[in-house]
Amino acid sequence: NAGVTQTPKFQVLKTGQSMTLQCAQDMNHEYMSWYRQDPGMGLRLIHYSVGAGITDQGEVPNGYNVSRSTTEDFPLRLLSAAPSQTSVYFCASSYIHLAEAFFGQGTRLTVV
Amino acid sequence: GIQVEQSPPDLILQEGANSTLRCNFSDSVNNLQWFHQNPWGQLINLFYIPSGTKQNGRLSATTVATERYSLLYISSSQTTDSGVYFCAVSPSNNDMRFGAGTRLTVKP
């Protein structure tokens, strides 16, 4: 089992560029979510999905879009990158929301 | 929104020592999890523990939901225990809120 797979692991963007962070899970989990982690802080929820076709905003959604067309995939789109979006991004999944969460290895994003 | 406070923020131990990490939360929760982030950044789920006590080897956790706190115990610490320990709680909606973490350094 691959678990939760994130790509890419590292990315440098210029201000104003757009990109998509990929997240895939092979555990047939219904709940998937995206977090960002900034230095010295815990993780903050960006967006989440309770199942295919259903997404909702978390604590810090501005500047990010998501979609969930399949159970397996939950991409995160940065529409117009800003230096404030420099962070480490984690994708997570769980069988349902109130269940043990599994995290991907993270994507370190730098916006210059 | 719910507040999650972890203490201490930093902890330095000698190998073999025991430690207790604390997580306080400001409102009732449906879920509480403890995670370890290793020095390479990987997040590993240690315990799913909305209430009660669980043990896994040298680690154990206790959550007293009525008093809004959880404790993570590490016994006979090893250098591989180093990293950041996060507590995360889920209130009645669909999100999960993390504390700021406890950074543990275990010295040989």
Backbone of each chain as ProteinMPNN parsed JSONL, in Angstrom:
{"seq_chain_A": "NAGVTQTPKFQVLKTGQSMTLQCAQDMNHEYMSWYRQDPGMGLRLIHYSVGAGITDQGEVPNGYNVSRSTTEDFPLRLLSAAPSQTSVYFCASSYIHLAEAFFGQGTRLTVV", "coords_chain_A": {"N_chain_A": [[0.826, -1.209, 0.0], [0.554, 2.183, -0.91], [-0.45, 4.277, 0.569], [-0.859, 7.617, 1.415], [-0.064, 9.743, -1.133], [1.869, 12.419, -2.148], [2.599, 14.843, -4.6], [4.398, 17.554, -6.178], [7.447, 16.937, -4.237], [9.023, 19.11, -3.679], [8.844, 22.551, -4.624], [9.337, 25.523, -6.431], [7.972, 28.619, -6.991], [7.166, 31.511, -8.953], [5.927, 34.705, -7.952], [2.514, 35.115, -8.615], [2.281, 33.002, -10.372], [0.505, 29.96, -11.165], [-0.343, 26.745, -9.811], [-0.761, 23.201, -9.275], [-1.022, 21.112, -6.534], [-0.657, 17.716, -6.059], [-2.555, 15.029, -4.661], [-3.026, 11.757, -3.678], [-4.744, 8.846, -2.581], [-4.811, 5.413, -1.642], [-6.459, 3.937, -0.037], [-9.147, 3.869, -0.002], [-10.436, 5.879, 1.403], [-12.914, 8.075, 2.685], [-12.735, 10.697, 3.651], [-10.758, 13.502, 3.014], [-8.117, 15.891, 3.249], [-6.441, 19.088, 3.248], [-3.592, 20.68, 4.582], [-1.62, 23.402, 5.805], [1.658, 24.045, 6.981], [3.4, 26.223, 8.873], [6.52, 27.731, 9.944], [7.278, 26.857, 13.286], [4.665, 26.487, 13.977], [1.559, 24.745, 14.418], [-0.372, 22.56, 12.265], [-2.592, 23.969, 9.874], [-5.891, 23.878, 8.713], [-6.831, 23.871, 5.329], [-8.643, 23.172, 3.144], [-11.247, 20.7, 2.947], [-12.673, 17.442, 2.267], [-15.515, 15.41, 2.349], [-16.221, 13.366, 0.793], [-16.431, 12.093, -2.598], [-17.106, 14.679, -4.869], [-17.832, 16.505, -2.936], [-16.802, 19.285, -1.216], [-15.299, 21.53, 1.174], [-14.579, 24.565, 3.007], [-11.76, 25.168, 5.12], [-9.897, 26.417, 7.859], [-8.106, 28.315, 6.723], [-8.718, 29.153, 3.846], [-8.347, 31.005, 1.762], [-7.116, 31.887, -1.436], [-6.738, 29.382, -2.402], [-7.963, 26.56, -4.223], [-10.012, 23.611, -4.433], [-10.965, 20.352, -5.629], [-12.938, 17.372, -5.911], [-13.158, 14.86, -7.682], [-12.922, 12.136, -7.779], [-12.804, 9.341, -5.456], [-10.178, 8.794, -4.812], [-8.441, 10.961, -5.397], [-7.368, 14.291, -4.578], [-6.763, 17.194, -5.446], [-4.941, 20.251, -4.851], [-5.216, 23.564, -5.692], [-3.295, 26.402, -6.416], [-4.114, 29.588, -7.164], [-3.003, 32.103, -7.864], [0.028, 32.516, -7.039], [1.436, 33.702, -3.981], [3.967, 35.268, -1.921], [3.239, 34.837, 0.755], [2.176, 32.349, 0.735], [4.202, 30.591, 0.895], [5.225, 27.659, 2.324], [4.898, 24.488, 4.031], [3.044, 21.927, 2.711], [0.564, 19.626, 3.568], [-1.205, 16.704, 2.813], [-3.962, 14.77, 3.894], [-5.718, 11.764, 4.812], [-8.626, 9.924, 5.896], [-10.701, 7.212, 7.054], [-13.34, 7.966, 7.716], [-14.366, 11.236, 8.776], [-14.075, 11.348, 11.622], [-11.908, 9.57, 12.419], [-8.825, 7.693, 12.467], [-6.163, 9.57, 11.157], [-4.145, 9.716, 8.204], [-1.126, 10.873, 6.887], [0.374, 12.432, 4.013], [3.745, 12.831, 2.676], [4.347, 15.465, 2.454], [4.67, 18.676, 0.795], [7.05, 20.947, 0.004], [6.786, 24.245, -0.526], [7.964, 27.112, -2.109], [7.523, 30.503, -2.659], [8.63, 33.013, -4.668]], "CA_chain_A": [[0.0, 0.0, 0.0], [1.3, 3.426, -0.947], [-0.97, 5.189, 1.567], [-1.152, 8.932, 0.866], [1.061, 10.165, -1.962], [1.837, 13.818, -2.575], [3.598, 15.301, -5.563], [5.807, 17.209, -6.004], [7.971, 17.083, -2.877], [9.56, 20.466, -3.588], [8.442, 23.392, -5.738], [9.579, 26.951, -6.339], [7.107, 29.36, -7.905], [7.263, 32.969, -8.947], [4.691, 35.375, -7.583], [1.539, 35.221, -9.691], [2.115, 31.743, -11.084], [-0.453, 29.021, -10.606], [0.097, 25.362, -9.852], [-1.599, 22.227, -8.588], [-0.398, 20.08, -5.713], [-1.416, 16.486, -6.208], [-2.687, 14.135, -3.52], [-3.76, 10.545, -4.0], [-4.714, 7.811, -1.543], [-5.267, 4.107, -2.155], [-7.059, 3.242, 1.099], [-10.6, 4.0, -0.138], [-10.917, 6.76, 2.46], [-13.888, 9.07, 2.266], [-12.36, 12.038, 4.103], [-9.429, 13.969, 2.648], [-7.945, 17.276, 3.676], [-5.167, 19.767, 2.994], [-3.116, 21.543, 5.649], [-0.339, 24.059, 5.633], [2.42, 24.145, 8.213], [4.356, 27.318, 8.858], [7.546, 27.523, 10.981], [6.913, 27.031, 14.68], [3.223, 26.405, 14.182], [0.901, 23.497, 14.063], [-0.98, 22.534, 10.945], [-3.872, 24.668, 9.739], [-6.714, 23.256, 7.682], [-7.131, 24.75, 4.196], [-9.909, 22.663, 2.603], [-11.456, 19.291, 3.185], [-13.725, 16.792, 1.481], [-16.072, 14.243, 3.044], [-16.495, 12.347, -0.204], [-16.352, 12.566, -3.977], [-18.07, 15.699, -5.233], [-18.163, 17.362, -1.794], [-15.648, 19.958, -0.604], [-15.662, 22.661, 2.029], [-13.451, 25.37, 3.437], [-11.265, 25.036, 6.467], [-9.535, 27.618, 8.616], [-7.348, 29.273, 5.909], [-8.973, 28.738, 2.466], [-8.163, 32.038, 0.748], [-6.015, 31.703, -2.369], [-6.65, 27.96, -2.753], [-9.158, 25.862, -4.679], [-9.931, 22.156, -4.46], [-12.063, 19.603, -6.231], [-12.855, 15.948, -5.559], [-13.929, 14.156, -8.708], [-12.858, 10.711, -7.459], [-12.485, 9.074, -4.055], [-8.742, 8.662, -4.617], [-7.633, 12.155, -5.669], [-7.834, 15.549, -3.978], [-5.731, 18.187, -5.778], [-5.025, 21.61, -4.3], [-4.769, 24.525, -6.705], [-2.962, 27.772, -6.061], [-4.592, 30.321, -8.332], [-2.014, 33.144, -8.17], [0.878, 32.323, -5.868], [1.947, 34.867, -3.26], [5.003, 34.872, -0.954], [2.605, 34.387, 1.998], [1.816, 30.942, 0.584], [5.387, 29.784, 1.158], [4.844, 26.815, 3.444], [4.889, 23.06, 3.752], [1.655, 21.511, 2.554], [0.306, 18.214, 3.847], [-2.494, 16.11, 2.501], [-4.279, 13.692, 4.825], [-6.976, 11.058, 4.558], [-9.102, 9.02, 6.934], [-11.868, 6.445, 6.592], [-14.341, 9.02, 7.833], [-13.713, 12.37, 9.453], [-13.713, 11.025, 13.004], [-11.141, 8.33, 12.382], [-7.385, 7.894, 12.429], [-5.724, 10.277, 9.958], [-2.859, 9.358, 7.629], [-0.598, 12.027, 6.172], [1.396, 12.321, 2.996], [5.076, 13.254, 3.109], [4.457, 16.916, 2.415], [5.24, 19.413, -0.341], [7.652, 22.212, 0.449], [6.554, 25.239, -1.575], [8.552, 28.436, -1.924], [7.058, 31.479, -3.644], [9.609, 34.12, -4.669]], "C_chain_A": [[0.851, 1.246, 0.0], [0.819, 4.389, 0.131], [-1.394, 6.498, 0.906], [0.089, 9.43, 0.132], [0.871, 11.593, -2.416], [2.935, 14.061, -3.603], [3.333, 16.756, -5.92], [6.22, 17.297, -4.541], [8.499, 18.491, -2.64], [9.095, 21.253, -4.813], [8.786, 24.833, -5.433], [8.723, 27.637, -7.402], [7.452, 30.834, -7.863], [5.912, 33.549, -8.569], [3.786, 35.505, -8.802], [1.345, 33.944, -10.487], [1.055, 30.898, -10.407], [0.142, 27.62, -10.672], [-0.899, 24.497, -9.078], [-0.719, 21.259, -7.81], [-1.281, 18.843, -5.768], [-1.422, 15.681, -4.922], [-3.528, 12.941, -3.942], [-3.647, 9.564, -2.847], [-5.327, 6.537, -2.108], [-5.927, 3.283, -1.058], [-8.588, 3.321, 1.07], [-11.2, 4.86, 0.989], [-11.883, 7.789, 1.907], [-13.401, 10.498, 2.538], [-10.933, 12.343, 3.683], [-9.329, 15.447, 2.974], [-6.564, 17.777, 3.306], [-4.869, 20.701, 4.157], [-1.879, 22.281, 5.167], [0.342, 24.167, 6.997], [3.475, 25.224, 8.038], [5.313, 27.167, 10.04], [7.027, 27.802, 12.384], [5.436, 26.921, 14.971], [2.731, 24.996, 13.922], [0.32, 23.588, 12.668], [-2.31, 23.273, 10.959], [-4.616, 24.132, 8.52], [-7.068, 24.258, 6.589], [-8.505, 24.401, 3.618], [-10.026, 21.194, 2.972], [-12.587, 18.766, 2.321], [-14.199, 15.56, 2.235], [-16.458, 13.133, 2.068], [-16.435, 12.944, -1.591], [-17.476, 13.551, -4.272], [-18.411, 16.686, -4.138], [-16.883, 17.957, -1.221], [-16.139, 21.111, 0.256], [-14.397, 23.343, 2.514], [-13.066, 25.05, 4.868], [-10.954, 26.388, 7.075], [-8.9, 28.7, 7.75], [-7.524, 28.974, 4.424], [-8.582, 29.738, 1.383], [-6.925, 31.793, -0.099], [-5.869, 30.274, -2.866], [-8.007, 27.451, -3.244], [-8.931, 24.368, -4.626], [-11.114, 21.603, -5.239], [-11.873, 18.144, -5.843], [-13.745, 15.176, -6.538], [-13.917, 12.651, -8.486], [-12.575, 10.54, -5.976], [-10.983, 9.17, -3.81], [-7.971, 9.982, -4.641], [-8.235, 13.428, -5.089], [-6.773, 16.616, -4.249], [-6.016, 19.547, -5.149], [-4.438, 22.572, -5.315], [-4.476, 25.88, -6.081], [-3.235, 28.616, -7.292], [-3.578, 31.361, -8.794], [-1.09, 33.218, -6.954], [1.385, 33.646, -5.299], [3.01, 34.401, -2.271], [4.425, 34.36, 0.365], [2.175, 32.921, 1.929], [3.037, 30.019, 0.651], [5.146, 28.994, 2.432], [5.127, 25.361, 3.075], [3.439, 22.605, 3.768], [1.54, 20.001, 2.762], [-1.112, 17.857, 3.428], [-2.724, 14.964, 3.485], [-5.564, 13.005, 4.397], [-7.332, 10.207, 5.771], [-10.369, 8.355, 6.435], [-13.126, 7.318, 6.603], [-13.667, 10.142, 8.599], [-13.234, 11.975, 10.847], [-13.041, 9.663, 13.043], [-9.664, 8.689, 12.28], [-6.96, 8.498, 11.091], [-4.34, 9.825, 9.534], [-2.393, 10.506, 6.741], [0.362, 11.621, 5.065], [2.707, 12.894, 3.512], [5.297, 14.753, 3.007], [5.044, 17.437, 1.123], [5.769, 20.725, 0.198], [7.596, 23.196, -0.695], [7.184, 26.572, -1.189], [8.054, 29.339, -3.036], [7.983, 32.703, -3.552], [9.076, 35.305, -5.471]], "O_chain_A": [[1.769, 1.372, 0.81], [1.59, 5.24, 0.575], [-2.183, 6.5, -0.039], [1.167, 9.523, 0.718], [-0.156, 11.941, -2.997], [4.048, 13.549, -3.484], [2.175, 17.172, -5.966], [5.417, 17.691, -3.695], [8.429, 19.005, -1.523], [8.966, 20.698, -5.904], [8.56, 25.316, -4.323], [8.759, 27.264, -8.574], [7.965, 31.339, -6.864], [4.872, 32.947, -8.839], [4.214, 35.939, -9.872], [0.353, 33.806, -11.202], [0.745, 31.089, -9.231], [1.021, 27.346, -11.489], [-1.75, 24.993, -8.339], [0.209, 20.664, -8.358], [-2.491, 18.913, -5.552], [-0.435, 15.648, -4.186], [-4.613, 13.102, -4.499], [-2.599, 9.454, -2.21], [-6.235, 6.576, -2.938], [-5.952, 2.056, -1.141], [-9.249, 2.886, 2.013], [-12.309, 4.608, 1.46], [-11.699, 8.309, 0.806], [-13.638, 11.399, 1.734], [-10.014, 11.568, 3.947], [-10.328, 16.165, 2.976], [-5.64, 16.996, 3.08], [-5.745, 21.41, 4.653], [-1.187, 21.844, 4.247], [-0.31, 24.356, 8.023], [4.334, 25.138, 7.16], [4.958, 26.539, 11.038], [6.418, 28.84, 12.641], [4.992, 27.223, 16.079], [3.403, 24.179, 13.293], [0.506, 24.587, 11.972], [-3.059, 23.209, 11.934], [-4.043, 23.96, 7.444], [-7.545, 25.357, 6.875], [-9.413, 25.233, 3.605], [-9.032, 20.532, 3.27], [-13.351, 19.527, 1.727], [-13.389, 14.761, 2.705], [-16.961, 12.087, 2.475], [-16.392, 14.165, -1.746], [-18.641, 13.295, -3.967], [-19.191, 17.611, -4.362], [-15.988, 17.228, -0.793], [-17.255, 21.602, 0.085], [-13.3, 22.789, 2.446], [-13.903, 24.714, 5.707], [-11.653, 27.373, 6.837], [-9.12, 29.886, 7.998], [-6.555, 28.571, 3.781], [-8.491, 29.373, 0.211], [-5.839, 31.53, 0.417], [-4.977, 29.981, -3.662], [-9.056, 27.858, -2.746], [-7.8, 23.9, -4.758], [-12.112, 22.283, -5.472], [-10.77, 17.731, -5.486], [-14.908, 14.885, -6.26], [-14.815, 11.955, -8.959], [-12.152, 11.485, -5.309], [-10.555, 9.578, -2.731], [-6.947, 10.106, -3.97], [-9.451, 13.619, -5.106], [-5.965, 16.912, -3.369], [-7.167, 19.933, -4.945], [-3.295, 22.413, -5.745], [-5.28, 26.432, -5.33], [-2.648, 28.382, -8.349], [-3.321, 31.484, -9.992], [-1.389, 33.896, -5.971], [1.716, 34.576, -6.035], [2.966, 33.255, -1.822], [5.051, 33.533, 1.028], [1.846, 32.321, 2.953], [2.912, 28.806, 0.484], [4.894, 29.569, 3.491], [5.538, 25.054, 1.956], [2.702, 22.866, 4.719], [2.31, 19.215, 2.208], [-2.066, 18.6, 3.657], [-1.781, 14.27, 3.864], [-6.395, 13.593, 3.704], [-6.47, 9.823, 6.561], [-11.03, 8.849, 5.521], [-13.865, 7.387, 5.621], [-12.52, 10.007, 9.024], [-12.088, 12.25, 11.203], [-13.562, 8.72, 13.639], [-9.305, 9.841, 12.038], [-7.342, 8.009, 10.029], [-3.468, 9.579, 10.368], [-3.163, 11.043, 5.946], [1.064, 10.614, 5.16], [2.78, 13.383, 4.64], [6.336, 15.254, 3.434], [5.806, 16.751, 0.442], [5.027, 21.517, 0.778], [8.265, 23.019, -1.713], [6.966, 27.088, -0.092], [8.146, 28.994, -4.214], [8.098, 33.337, -2.503], [9.753, 36.327, -5.587]]}, "seq_chain_B": "GIQVEQSPPDLILQEGANSTLRCNFSDSVNNLQWFHQNPWGQLINLFYIPSGTKQNGRLSATTVATERYSLLYISSSQTTDSGVYFCAVSPSNNDMRFGAGTRLTVKP", "coords_chain_B": {"N_chain_B": [[-13.322, 30.047, 17.648], [-12.274, 26.696, 18.576], [-9.672, 26.383, 20.975], [-6.396, 25.089, 21.183], [-3.971, 24.069, 23.301], [-0.638, 23.283, 23.894], [1.762, 21.863, 26.093], [5.003, 21.18, 27.55], [6.382, 23.81, 25.428], [8.931, 23.238, 24.512], [11.203, 20.577, 25.1], [13.879, 18.98, 26.6], [15.591, 16.024, 26.939], [17.487, 13.474, 28.607], [18.633, 10.473, 27.215], [16.68, 7.659, 28.057], [15.167, 8.826, 30.027], [11.892, 9.693, 31.375], [8.844, 11.265, 30.218], [6.13, 13.658, 30.178], [3.686, 14.943, 28.113], [1.395, 17.555, 27.537], [-1.943, 18.368, 26.523], [-4.306, 20.773, 26.245], [-7.683, 21.667, 25.663], [-10.268, 23.894, 24.553], [-12.967, 23.416, 24.276], [-15.696, 21.08, 23.929], [-14.956, 17.988, 22.274], [-15.04, 15.7, 19.505], [-13.111, 13.994, 18.777], [-9.704, 13.125, 19.259], [-6.336, 13.246, 18.503], [-2.956, 12.152, 18.605], [0.113, 13.048, 17.18], [3.35, 12.353, 15.799], [5.923, 14.24, 14.518], [8.643, 13.569, 12.689], [12.233, 14.333, 12.482], [12.579, 14.582, 9.727], [10.276, 15.551, 8.802], [8.031, 13.967, 8.449], [4.741, 12.987, 9.302], [3.366, 11.036, 11.77], [0.739, 9.054, 12.911], [0.113, 8.583, 16.257], [-1.735, 7.998, 18.328], [-5.222, 7.498, 18.346], [-7.509, 8.895, 20.234], [-10.17, 9.705, 21.63], [-11.2, 9.476, 24.184], [-10.371, 8.013, 27.386], [-7.703, 5.585, 27.946], [-4.784, 4.557, 26.246], [-2.192, 2.32, 25.204], [0.95, 1.875, 23.636], [3.585, 0.149, 23.316], [6.357, 1.882, 24.479], [4.987, 4.192, 24.682], [2.141, 5.927, 25.883], [-1.211, 7.158, 26.187], [-3.619, 9.359, 27.579], [-6.876, 10.56, 27.672], [-8.994, 12.886, 29.1], [-11.954, 13.698, 28.555], [-14.053, 15.119, 29.718], [-12.775, 16.951, 31.296], [-11.299, 18.235, 29.491], [-8.608, 17.705, 28.523], [-5.594, 16.083, 27.452], [-3.02, 13.659, 27.849], [0.242, 12.706, 26.935], [2.418, 10.12, 27.411], [5.819, 9.345, 27.524], [8.009, 6.808, 27.942], [11.245, 5.729, 29.066], [12.902, 7.162, 27.142], [14.185, 7.433, 23.781], [16.694, 8.335, 21.351], [15.499, 8.347, 18.897], [12.977, 9.184, 19.443], [12.931, 11.867, 19.241], [11.712, 14.987, 17.904], [8.709, 16.661, 16.853], [5.77, 16.775, 18.714], [2.395, 16.628, 18.149], [-0.85, 17.541, 19.145], [-4.153, 17.039, 18.078], [-7.482, 18.085, 17.59], [-10.948, 17.412, 17.016], [-13.706, 19.333, 16.711], [-17.32, 19.638, 16.757], [-17.903, 20.075, 14.081], [-16.514, 19.52, 10.763], [-13.75, 19.863, 10.835], [-10.231, 19.718, 11.814], [-8.284, 20.702, 14.461], [-5.055, 21.766, 15.221], [-2.634, 21.787, 17.875], [0.196, 23.892, 18.753], [2.353, 22.307, 19.158], [4.864, 20.234, 20.81], [8.253, 20.402, 21.033], [10.519, 17.896, 21.157], [13.66, 16.927, 22.272], [15.902, 14.375, 22.473], [18.752, 13.482, 24.067], [21.769, 11.612, 23.567]], "CA_chain_B": [[-13.129, 28.629, 17.464], [-11.649, 25.957, 19.663], [-8.255, 26.637, 21.218], [-5.644, 23.897, 21.574], [-2.703, 24.508, 23.888], [0.243, 22.187, 24.259], [2.865, 22.222, 26.969], [5.735, 22.422, 27.338], [6.706, 24.025, 24.02], [10.206, 22.579, 24.231], [11.593, 19.635, 26.145], [15.155, 18.311, 26.323], [15.731, 14.894, 27.839], [18.579, 12.539, 28.427], [18.138, 9.146, 26.824], [16.277, 6.833, 29.191], [14.26, 9.558, 30.91], [10.459, 9.675, 31.075], [8.28, 12.605, 30.039], [4.69, 13.808, 29.996], [3.282, 16.08, 27.305], [0.005, 17.866, 27.845], [-2.763, 19.055, 25.523], [-5.564, 21.314, 26.765], [-8.548, 22.203, 24.625], [-11.182, 24.846, 25.177], [-14.373, 23.075, 24.065], [-15.886, 19.637, 23.771], [-14.471, 17.471, 20.992], [-15.457, 14.353, 19.139], [-11.952, 13.214, 18.364], [-8.407, 13.674, 19.626], [-5.258, 12.41, 17.995], [-1.574, 12.559, 18.834], [0.999, 12.791, 16.047], [4.769, 12.641, 15.915], [6.577, 14.682, 13.288], [10.064, 13.268, 12.861], [13.107, 15.405, 11.969], [12.466, 14.662, 8.275], [9.008, 16.188, 8.492], [6.939, 13.022, 8.287], [3.762, 12.959, 10.392], [2.916, 9.675, 12.07], [-0.319, 8.999, 13.902], [0.472, 7.772, 17.412], [-2.937, 7.54, 19.023], [-6.558, 8.038, 18.139], [-7.931, 8.695, 21.617], [-11.143, 10.708, 22.072], [-11.365, 9.347, 25.627], [-9.764, 6.816, 27.926], [-6.257, 5.382, 27.954], [-4.237, 3.57, 25.319], [-0.75, 2.137, 25.309], [1.612, 1.257, 22.5], [4.997, 0.058, 23.656], [6.813, 2.836, 25.501], [4.108, 5.356, 24.656], [0.744, 5.776, 26.276], [-1.953, 8.411, 26.161], [-4.864, 9.413, 28.336], [-7.718, 11.726, 27.414], [-10.127, 13.098, 30.005], [-12.74, 14.617, 27.725], [-14.892, 15.986, 30.563], [-11.923, 18.012, 31.824], [-10.714, 18.883, 28.303], [-7.168, 17.601, 28.381], [-5.021, 14.794, 27.111], [-1.61, 13.524, 28.21], [1.038, 11.704, 26.213], [3.545, 9.692, 28.22], [6.912, 8.655, 26.833], [8.893, 6.212, 28.945], [12.56, 5.259, 28.594], [13.025, 7.838, 25.853], [15.282, 7.113, 22.89], [16.998, 9.456, 20.447], [14.541, 8.3, 17.788], [11.735, 9.85, 19.857], [13.061, 13.305, 18.964], [10.812, 15.522, 16.893], [7.635, 17.496, 17.382], [4.55, 16.034, 19.022], [1.206, 17.454, 17.974], [-2.182, 17.122, 19.525], [-5.149, 17.584, 17.153], [-8.829, 17.783, 18.063], [-12.047, 17.668, 16.083], [-14.967, 19.759, 17.313], [-18.494, 18.989, 16.194], [-17.918, 20.186, 12.624], [-15.655, 18.58, 10.058], [-12.336, 20.204, 10.75], [-9.329, 19.227, 12.841], [-7.433, 21.805, 14.872], [-3.798, 21.328, 15.806], [-1.868, 22.639, 18.755], [1.461, 24.371, 18.196], [3.329, 21.235, 19.268], [5.964, 20.176, 21.782], [9.493, 19.945, 20.385], [11.276, 17.031, 22.057], [15.032, 16.553, 21.893], [16.453, 13.35, 23.348], [20.207, 13.455, 23.893], [22.353, 10.296, 23.913]], "C_chain_B": [[-12.407, 27.995, 18.636], [-10.168, 26.302, 19.754], [-7.592, 25.354, 21.709], [-4.275, 24.359, 22.051], [-1.885, 23.308, 24.327], [1.374, 22.703, 25.138], [3.689, 20.981, 27.311], [5.994, 22.634, 25.85], [8.0, 23.328, 23.597], [10.581, 21.703, 25.416], [12.888, 18.955, 25.714], [15.345, 17.247, 27.387], [17.028, 14.155, 27.567], [17.962, 11.195, 28.057], [17.841, 8.31, 28.06], [15.306, 7.511, 30.132], [12.815, 9.393, 30.447], [9.953, 11.102, 30.917], [6.766, 12.533, 29.873], [4.413, 15.079, 29.213], [1.789, 16.3, 27.51], [-0.65, 18.623, 26.693], [-4.056, 19.487, 26.194], [-6.388, 21.863, 25.61], [-9.749, 22.896, 25.266], [-12.663, 24.48, 25.039], [-14.487, 21.567, 23.902], [-15.482, 19.206, 22.358], [-14.991, 16.067, 20.77], [-14.285, 13.425, 18.868], [-10.716, 13.904, 18.885], [-7.351, 12.701, 19.147], [-3.92, 13.022, 18.385], [-0.736, 12.13, 17.629], [2.437, 13.087, 16.441], [5.287, 13.071, 14.55], [8.081, 14.472, 13.467], [10.93, 14.382, 12.251], [13.081, 15.545, 10.45], [11.103, 15.206, 7.834], [7.817, 15.258, 8.364], [6.048, 12.986, 9.52], [3.228, 11.544, 10.561], [1.852, 9.741, 13.152], [0.096, 8.058, 15.032], [-0.754, 7.155, 18.066], [-4.162, 8.27, 18.49], [-7.267, 7.815, 19.464], [-8.904, 9.78, 22.062], [-11.448, 10.642, 23.567], [-10.628, 8.093, 26.084], [-8.256, 6.789, 27.812], [-5.88, 4.312, 26.949], [-2.738, 3.484, 25.521], [-0.241, 1.455, 24.057], [3.102, 1.26, 22.785], [5.374, 1.022, 24.765], [5.928, 4.077, 25.567], [2.725, 4.992, 25.161], [0.096, 7.156, 26.272], [-3.23, 8.265, 26.957], [-5.592, 10.686, 27.961], [-8.855, 11.742, 28.419], [-10.997, 14.154, 29.347], [-13.548, 15.585, 28.575], [-14.088, 17.138, 31.136], [-11.095, 18.666, 30.725], [-9.194, 18.891, 28.303], [-6.79, 16.182, 28.002], [-3.536, 14.823, 27.466], [-0.973, 12.44, 27.362], [2.264, 11.401, 27.068], [4.568, 8.972, 27.337], [7.844, 8.115, 27.909], [10.182, 5.74, 28.28], [12.88, 5.846, 27.219], [14.302, 7.424, 25.102], [15.511, 8.284, 21.935], [16.024, 9.494, 19.271], [13.178, 8.895, 18.162], [11.779, 11.35, 19.575], [12.131, 13.723, 17.836], [9.779, 16.4, 17.565], [6.39, 16.64, 17.56], [3.369, 16.989, 18.962], [-0.026, 16.753, 18.522], [-3.147, 17.771, 18.529], [-6.528, 17.152, 17.612], [-9.837, 18.117, 16.979], [-13.284, 18.086, 16.869], [-16.145, 19.134, 16.565], [-18.591, 19.121, 14.684], [-16.838, 19.297, 12.013], [-14.177, 18.924, 10.046], [-11.548, 19.568, 11.891], [-8.374, 20.365, 13.17], [-6.22, 21.266, 15.61], [-3.303, 22.317, 16.854], [-0.559, 23.029, 18.087], [2.581, 23.355, 18.356], [4.276, 21.367, 20.44], [7.171, 19.621, 21.051], [10.331, 19.188, 21.401], [12.637, 16.731, 21.462], [15.531, 15.561, 22.922], [17.942, 13.224, 23.049], [20.777, 12.106, 24.317], [23.225, 10.388, 25.169]], "O_chain_B": [[-11.983, 28.677, 19.568], [-9.497, 26.489, 18.738], [-8.144, 24.628, 22.536], [-3.515, 24.966, 21.297], [-2.373, 22.43, 25.04], [1.874, 23.814, 24.959], [3.16, 19.87, 27.359], [5.832, 21.692, 25.074], [8.134, 22.885, 22.456], [10.315, 22.036, 26.57], [12.986, 18.422, 24.608], [15.272, 17.526, 28.584], [17.585, 14.2, 26.47], [16.889, 10.839, 28.542], [18.643, 8.255, 28.993], [14.68, 6.845, 30.956], [12.543, 9.015, 29.308], [10.565, 12.041, 31.425], [6.204, 11.507, 29.489], [4.849, 16.163, 29.6], [1.02, 15.347, 27.641], [-0.008, 19.403, 25.99], [-4.821, 18.644, 26.664], [-5.842, 22.46, 24.682], [-10.186, 22.54, 26.36], [-13.521, 25.149, 25.613], [-13.483, 20.871, 23.754], [-15.642, 19.949, 21.389], [-15.334, 15.347, 21.708], [-14.456, 12.212, 18.745], [-10.67, 15.133, 18.951], [-7.454, 11.493, 19.356], [-3.776, 14.241, 18.481], [-0.858, 11.012, 17.129], [2.713, 13.939, 17.286], [5.116, 12.366, 13.555], [8.711, 15.125, 14.3], [10.409, 15.273, 11.58], [13.537, 16.566, 9.935], [10.819, 15.305, 6.641], [6.692, 15.725, 8.188], [6.539, 12.959, 10.648], [2.709, 10.94, 9.622], [2.032, 10.396, 14.178], [0.394, 6.887, 14.799], [-0.803, 5.952, 18.323], [-4.14, 9.472, 18.224], [-7.6, 6.678, 19.8], [-8.514, 10.688, 22.796], [-11.9, 11.624, 24.156], [-10.302, 7.222, 25.277], [-7.61, 7.817, 27.611], [-6.56, 3.295, 26.814], [-2.096, 4.442, 25.95], [-0.897, 0.581, 23.489], [3.796, 2.244, 22.529], [4.797, 0.994, 25.852], [6.12, 4.924, 26.44], [2.21, 3.904, 24.902], [0.775, 8.181, 26.345], [-3.839, 7.196, 27.006], [-5.0, 11.765, 27.933], [-9.583, 10.762, 28.578], [-10.805, 15.352, 29.554], [-13.714, 16.746, 28.201], [-14.647, 18.193, 31.433], [-10.283, 19.549, 30.998], [-8.564, 19.932, 28.112], [-7.545, 15.23, 28.199], [-2.884, 15.865, 27.395], [-1.57, 11.395, 27.106], [3.042, 12.292, 27.406], [4.224, 8.114, 26.523], [8.403, 8.879, 28.696], [10.204, 5.399, 27.098], [13.101, 5.112, 26.256], [15.333, 7.116, 25.7], [14.628, 9.12, 21.74], [15.759, 10.561, 18.716], [12.325, 9.087, 17.295], [10.754, 12.025, 19.665], [11.805, 12.94, 16.944], [9.955, 16.828, 18.705], [6.009, 15.879, 16.67], [3.347, 18.02, 19.634], [-0.204, 15.543, 18.377], [-2.972, 18.937, 18.176], [-6.732, 15.995, 17.98], [-9.61, 18.987, 16.139], [-13.848, 17.283, 17.612], [-15.954, 18.181, 15.808], [-19.304, 18.339, 14.054], [-16.309, 18.413, 12.687], [-13.419, 18.31, 9.296], [-12.114, 18.965, 12.803], [-7.733, 20.926, 12.282], [-6.336, 20.426, 16.503], [-3.52, 23.524, 16.74], [-0.242, 22.558, 16.995], [3.647, 23.511, 17.76], [4.471, 22.45, 20.99], [7.131, 18.515, 20.513], [10.798, 19.761, 22.386], [12.753, 16.334, 20.303], [15.579, 15.869, 24.113], [18.34, 12.902, 21.93], [20.331, 11.522, 25.304], [23.791, 9.384, 25.602]]}, "name": "protein", "num_of_chains": 2, "seq": "NAGVTQTPKFQVLKTGQSMTLQCAQDMNHEYMSWYRQDPGMGLRLIHYSVGAGITDQGEVPNGYNVSRSTTEDFPLRLLSAAPSQTSVYFCASSYIHLAEAFFGQGTRLTVVGIQVEQSPPDLILQEGANSTLRCNFSDSVNNLQWFHQNPWGQLINLFYIPSGTKQNGRLSATTVATERYSLLYISSSQTTDSGVYFCAVSPSNNDMRFGAGTRLTVKP"}
